[in-house]
Amino acid sequence: MNRTIKKVAILGSGTMGSGIAAQLANVGIPSYLL
């Protein structure tokens, strides 16, 4: 079963969380930092 990721919520906007959000933004996936 394959699923497409359409949007992502990231808990924590420190160094690691912001890096993950930046990489997701680079591939066009909207991300929300909480």
mmCIF file as Biopython writes it, N, C-alpha, C and O atoms, coordinates in Angstrom:
data_model
#
loop_
_atom_site.group_PDB
_atom_site.id
_atom_site.type_symbol
_atom_site.label_atom_id
_atom_site.label_alt_id
_atom_site.label_comp_id
_atom_site.label_asym_id
_atom_site.label_entity_id
_atom_site.label_seq_id
_atom_site.pdbx_PDB_ins_code
_atom_site.Cartn_x
_atom_site.Cartn_y
_atom_site.Cartn_z
_atom_site.occupancy
_atom_site.B_iso_or_equiv
_atom_site.auth_seq_id
_atom_site.auth_asym_id
_atom_site.pdbx_PDB_model_num
ATOM 1   N N  . MET A ? 1  ? 0.841  -1.171 0.000  1.0 0.0 1  A 1 
ATOM 2   C CA . MET A ? 1  ? 0.000  0.000  0.000  1.0 0.0 1  A 1 
ATOM 3   C C  . MET A ? 1  ? 0.891  1.240  0.000  1.0 0.0 1  A 1 
ATOM 4   O O  . MET A ? 1  ? 1.725  1.408  0.890  1.0 0.0 1  A 1 
ATOM 5   N N  . ASN A ? 2  ? 0.718  2.092  -0.979 1.0 0.0 2  A 1 
ATOM 6   C CA . ASN A ? 2  ? 1.477  3.341  -1.071 1.0 0.0 2  A 1 
ATOM 7   C C  . ASN A ? 2  ? 0.578  4.507  -0.706 1.0 0.0 2  A 1 
ATOM 8   O O  . ASN A ? 2  ? -0.591 4.551  -1.090 1.0 0.0 2  A 1 
ATOM 9   N N  . ARG A ? 3  ? 1.131  5.444  0.035  1.0 0.0 3  A 1 
ATOM 10  C CA . ARG A ? 3  ? 0.399  6.652  0.403  1.0 0.0 3  A 1 
ATOM 11  C C  . ARG A ? 3  ? 1.243  7.865  0.041  1.0 0.0 3  A 1 
ATOM 12  O O  . ARG A ? 3  ? 2.467  7.846  0.178  1.0 0.0 3  A 1 
ATOM 13  N N  . THR A ? 4  ? 0.590  8.903  -0.414 1.0 0.0 4  A 1 
ATOM 14  C CA . THR A ? 4  ? 1.272  10.148 -0.739 1.0 0.0 4  A 1 
ATOM 15  C C  . THR A ? 4  ? 1.163  11.097 0.449  1.0 0.0 4  A 1 
ATOM 16  O O  . THR A ? 4  ? 0.075  11.312 0.982  1.0 0.0 4  A 1 
ATOM 17  N N  . ILE A ? 5  ? 2.290  11.661 0.859  1.0 0.0 5  A 1 
ATOM 18  C CA . ILE A ? 5  ? 2.300  12.630 1.955  1.0 0.0 5  A 1 
ATOM 19  C C  . ILE A ? 5  ? 1.922  13.986 1.377  1.0 0.0 5  A 1 
ATOM 20  O O  . ILE A ? 5  ? 2.587  14.490 0.472  1.0 0.0 5  A 1 
ATOM 21  N N  . LYS A ? 6  ? 0.841  14.580 1.907  1.0 0.0 6  A 1 
ATOM 22  C CA . LYS A ? 6  ? 0.351  15.857 1.386  1.0 0.0 6  A 1 
ATOM 23  C C  . LYS A ? 6  ? 0.742  17.037 2.254  1.0 0.0 6  A 1 
ATOM 24  O O  . LYS A ? 6  ? 0.990  18.126 1.735  1.0 0.0 6  A 1 
ATOM 25  N N  . LYS A ? 7  ? 0.802  16.845 3.566  1.0 0.0 7  A 1 
ATOM 26  C CA . LYS A ? 7  ? 1.235  17.897 4.483  1.0 0.0 7  A 1 
ATOM 27  C C  . LYS A ? 7  ? 1.729  17.241 5.760  1.0 0.0 7  A 1 
ATOM 28  O O  . LYS A ? 7  ? 1.365  16.108 6.073  1.0 0.0 7  A 1 
ATOM 29  N N  . VAL A ? 8  ? 2.570  17.973 6.502  1.0 0.0 8  A 1 
ATOM 30  C CA . VAL A ? 8  ? 3.234  17.415 7.673  1.0 0.0 8  A 1 
ATOM 31  C C  . VAL A ? 8  ? 3.190  18.428 8.809  1.0 0.0 8  A 1 
ATOM 32  O O  . VAL A ? 8  ? 3.332  19.630 8.582  1.0 0.0 8  A 1 
ATOM 33  N N  . ALA A ? 9  ? 2.994  17.945 10.024 1.0 0.0 9  A 1 
ATOM 34  C CA . ALA A ? 9  ? 3.114  18.777 11.223 1.0 0.0 9  A 1 
ATOM 35  C C  . ALA A ? 9  ? 4.354  18.318 11.977 1.0 0.0 9  A 1 
ATOM 36  O O  . ALA A ? 9  ? 4.547  17.121 12.189 1.0 0.0 9  A 1 
ATOM 37  N N  . ILE A ? 10 ? 5.195  19.263 12.382 1.0 0.0 10 A 1 
ATOM 38  C CA . ILE A ? 10 ? 6.435  18.962 13.092 1.0 0.0 10 A 1 
ATOM 39  C C  . ILE A ? 10 ? 6.335  19.564 14.483 1.0 0.0 10 A 1 
ATOM 40  O O  . ILE A ? 10 ? 6.119  20.766 14.635 1.0 0.0 10 A 1 
ATOM 41  N N  . LEU A ? 11 ? 6.492  18.727 15.490 1.0 0.0 11 A 1 
ATOM 42  C CA . LEU A ? 11 ? 6.438  19.190 16.879 1.0 0.0 11 A 1 
ATOM 43  C C  . LEU A ? 11 ? 7.836  19.584 17.313 1.0 0.0 11 A 1 
ATOM 44  O O  . LEU A ? 11 ? 8.727  18.739 17.404 1.0 0.0 11 A 1 
ATOM 45  N N  . GLY A ? 12 ? 8.029  20.861 17.579 1.0 0.0 12 A 1 
ATOM 46  C CA . GLY A ? 12 ? 9.337  21.364 17.986 1.0 0.0 12 A 1 
ATOM 47  C C  . GLY A ? 12 ? 10.011 22.084 16.839 1.0 0.0 12 A 1 
ATOM 48  O O  . GLY A ? 12 ? 10.213 21.503 15.772 1.0 0.0 12 A 1 
ATOM 49  N N  . SER A ? 13 ? 10.360 23.337 17.044 1.0 0.0 13 A 1 
ATOM 50  C CA . SER A ? 13 ? 10.947 24.127 15.955 1.0 0.0 13 A 1 
ATOM 51  C C  . SER A ? 13 ? 12.387 24.520 16.271 1.0 0.0 13 A 1 
ATOM 52  O O  . SER A ? 13 ? 12.828 25.619 15.933 1.0 0.0 13 A 1 
ATOM 53  N N  . GLY A ? 14 ? 13.104 23.625 16.914 1.0 0.0 14 A 1 
ATOM 54  C CA . GLY A ? 14 ? 14.516 23.868 17.196 1.0 0.0 14 A 1 
ATOM 55  C C  . GLY A ? 14 ? 15.361 23.576 15.967 1.0 0.0 14 A 1 
ATOM 56  O O  . GLY A ? 14 ? 14.874 23.639 14.839 1.0 0.0 14 A 1 
ATOM 57  N N  . THR A ? 15 ? 16.606 23.263 16.189 1.0 0.0 15 A 1 
ATOM 58  C CA . THR A ? 15 ? 17.531 22.998 15.086 1.0 0.0 15 A 1 
ATOM 59  C C  . THR A ? 15 ? 17.070 21.831 14.228 1.0 0.0 15 A 1 
ATOM 60  O O  . THR A ? 15 ? 17.059 21.927 13.001 1.0 0.0 15 A 1 
ATOM 61  N N  . MET A ? 16 ? 16.697 20.749 14.856 1.0 0.0 16 A 1 
ATOM 62  C CA . MET A ? 16 ? 16.293 19.558 14.109 1.0 0.0 16 A 1 
ATOM 63  C C  . MET A ? 16 ? 14.940 19.760 13.411 1.0 0.0 16 A 1 
ATOM 64  O O  . MET A ? 16 ? 14.792 19.422 12.236 1.0 0.0 16 A 1 
ATOM 65  N N  . GLY A ? 17 ? 13.960 20.309 14.132 1.0 0.0 17 A 1 
ATOM 66  C CA . GLY A ? 17 ? 12.637 20.515 13.549 1.0 0.0 17 A 1 
ATOM 67  C C  . GLY A ? 17 ? 12.655 21.474 12.374 1.0 0.0 17 A 1 
ATOM 68  O O  . GLY A ? 17 ? 11.992 21.235 11.365 1.0 0.0 17 A 1 
ATOM 69  N N  . SER A ? 18 ? 13.405 22.550 12.498 1.0 0.0 18 A 1 
ATOM 70  C CA . SER A ? 18 ? 13.474 23.511 11.395 1.0 0.0 18 A 1 
ATOM 71  C C  . SER A ? 18 ? 14.218 22.929 10.198 1.0 0.0 18 A 1 
ATOM 72  O O  . SER A ? 18 ? 13.902 23.256 9.054  1.0 0.0 18 A 1 
ATOM 73  N N  . GLY A ? 19 ? 15.196 22.075 10.451 1.0 0.0 19 A 1 
ATOM 74  C CA . GLY A ? 19 ? 15.906 21.402 9.355  1.0 0.0 19 A 1 
ATOM 75  C C  . GLY A ? 19 ? 14.998 20.448 8.598  1.0 0.0 19 A 1 
ATOM 76  O O  . GLY A ? 19 ? 15.037 20.383 7.370  1.0 0.0 19 A 1 
ATOM 77  N N  . ILE A ? 20 ? 14.181 19.708 9.338  1.0 0.0 20 A 1 
ATOM 78  C CA . ILE A ? 20 ? 13.217 18.802 8.700  1.0 0.0 20 A 1 
ATOM 79  C C  . ILE A ? 20 ? 12.215 19.607 7.878  1.0 0.0 20 A 1 
ATOM 80  O O  . ILE A ? 20 ? 11.902 19.233 6.748  1.0 0.0 20 A 1 
ATOM 81  N N  . ALA A ? 21 ? 11.712 20.705 8.430  1.0 0.0 21 A 1 
ATOM 82  C CA . ALA A ? 21 ? 10.757 21.554 7.711  1.0 0.0 21 A 1 
ATOM 83  C C  . ALA A ? 21 ? 11.381 22.129 6.443  1.0 0.0 21 A 1 
ATOM 84  O O  . ALA A ? 21 ? 10.715 22.212 5.411  1.0 0.0 21 A 1 
ATOM 85  N N  . ALA A ? 22 ? 12.637 22.522 6.507  1.0 0.0 22 A 1 
ATOM 86  C CA . ALA A ? 22 ? 13.320 23.072 5.331  1.0 0.0 22 A 1 
ATOM 87  C C  . ALA A ? 22 ? 13.446 22.022 4.235  1.0 0.0 22 A 1 
ATOM 88  O O  . ALA A ? 22 ? 13.232 22.327 3.062  1.0 0.0 22 A 1 
ATOM 89  N N  . GLN A ? 23 ? 13.788 20.802 4.598  1.0 0.0 23 A 1 
ATOM 90  C CA . GLN A ? 23 ? 13.919 19.740 3.599  1.0 0.0 23 A 1 
ATOM 91  C C  . GLN A ? 23 ? 12.568 19.413 2.967  1.0 0.0 23 A 1 
ATOM 92  O O  . GLN A ? 23 ? 12.484 19.184 1.760  1.0 0.0 23 A 1 
ATOM 93  N N  . LEU A ? 24 ? 11.515 19.390 3.777  1.0 0.0 24 A 1 
ATOM 94  C CA . LEU A ? 24 ? 10.180 19.143 3.228  1.0 0.0 24 A 1 
ATOM 95  C C  . LEU A ? 24 ? 9.756  20.269 2.299  1.0 0.0 24 A 1 
ATOM 96  O O  . LEU A ? 24 ? 9.141  20.016 1.264  1.0 0.0 24 A 1 
ATOM 97  N N  . ALA A ? 25 ? 10.076 21.509 2.652  1.0 0.0 25 A 1 
ATOM 98  C CA . ALA A ? 25 ? 9.748  22.643 1.791  1.0 0.0 25 A 1 
ATOM 99  C C  . ALA A ? 25 ? 10.501 22.556 0.466  1.0 0.0 25 A 1 
ATOM 100 O O  . ALA A ? 25 ? 9.974  22.956 -0.573 1.0 0.0 25 A 1 
ATOM 101 N N  . ASN A ? 26 ? 11.718 22.041 0.494  1.0 0.0 26 A 1 
ATOM 102 C CA . ASN A ? 26 ? 12.511 21.903 -0.731 1.0 0.0 26 A 1 
ATOM 103 C C  . ASN A ? 26 ? 11.868 20.954 -1.732 1.0 0.0 26 A 1 
ATOM 104 O O  . ASN A ? 26 ? 12.050 21.114 -2.939 1.0 0.0 26 A 1 
ATOM 105 N N  . VAL A ? 27 ? 11.118 19.965 -1.246 1.0 0.0 27 A 1 
ATOM 106 C CA . VAL A ? 27 ? 10.467 19.013 -2.156 1.0 0.0 27 A 1 
ATOM 107 C C  . VAL A ? 27 ? 8.987  19.337 -2.366 1.0 0.0 27 A 1 
ATOM 108 O O  . VAL A ? 27 ? 8.268  18.574 -3.011 1.0 0.0 27 A 1 
ATOM 109 N N  . GLY A ? 28 ? 8.530  20.480 -1.814 1.0 0.0 28 A 1 
ATOM 110 C CA . GLY A ? 28 ? 7.179  20.948 -2.087 1.0 0.0 28 A 1 
ATOM 111 C C  . GLY A ? 28 ? 6.095  20.427 -1.162 1.0 0.0 28 A 1 
ATOM 112 O O  . GLY A ? 28 ? 4.915  20.502 -1.504 1.0 0.0 28 A 1 
ATOM 113 N N  . ILE A ? 29 ? 6.461  19.899 0.000  1.0 0.0 29 A 1 
ATOM 114 C CA . ILE A ? 29 ? 5.471  19.410 0.957  1.0 0.0 29 A 1 
ATOM 115 C C  . ILE A ? 29 ? 5.267  20.478 2.027  1.0 0.0 29 A 1 
ATOM 116 O O  . ILE A ? 29 ? 6.217  20.835 2.723  1.0 0.0 29 A 1 
ATOM 117 N N  . PRO A ? 30 ? 4.037  20.998 2.172  1.0 0.0 30 A 1 
ATOM 118 C CA . PRO A ? 30 ? 3.800  22.007 3.201  1.0 0.0 30 A 1 
ATOM 119 C C  . PRO A ? 30 ? 3.999  21.423 4.596  1.0 0.0 30 A 1 
ATOM 120 O O  . PRO A ? 30 ? 3.579  20.300 4.871  1.0 0.0 30 A 1 
ATOM 121 N N  . SER A ? 31 ? 4.630  22.176 5.457  1.0 0.0 31 A 1 
ATOM 122 C CA . SER A ? 31 ? 4.872  21.693 6.817  1.0 0.0 31 A 1 
ATOM 123 C C  . SER A ? 31 ? 4.485  22.773 7.817  1.0 0.0 31 A 1 
ATOM 124 O O  . SER A ? 31 ? 4.613  23.967 7.549  1.0 0.0 31 A 1 
ATOM 125 N N  . TYR A ? 32 ? 4.015  22.333 8.963  1.0 0.0 32 A 1 
ATOM 126 C CA . TYR A ? 32 ? 3.586  23.219 10.037 1.0 0.0 32 A 1 
ATOM 127 C C  . TYR A ? 32 ? 4.458  22.965 11.249 1.0 0.0 32 A 1 
ATOM 128 O O  . TYR A ? 32 ? 4.543  21.834 11.729 1.0 0.0 32 A 1 
ATOM 129 N N  . LEU A ? 33 ? 5.105  24.003 11.747 1.0 0.0 33 A 1 
ATOM 130 C CA . LEU A ? 33 ? 5.924  23.888 12.960 1.0 0.0 33 A 1 
ATOM 131 C C  . LEU A ? 33 ? 5.062  24.230 14.165 1.0 0.0 33 A 1 
ATOM 132 O O  . LEU A ? 33 ? 4.463  25.303 14.231 1.0 0.0 33 A 1 
ATOM 133 N N  . LEU A ? 34 ? 5.008  23.314 15.110 1.0 0.0 34 A 1 
ATOM 134 C CA . LEU A ? 34 ? 4.219  23.532 16.328 1.0 0.0 34 A 1 
ATOM 135 C C  . LEU A ? 34 ? 5.133  23.627 17.507 1.0 0.0 34 A 1 
ATOM 136 O O  . LEU A ? 34 ? 4.671  23.811 18.634 1.0 0.0 34 A 1 
#
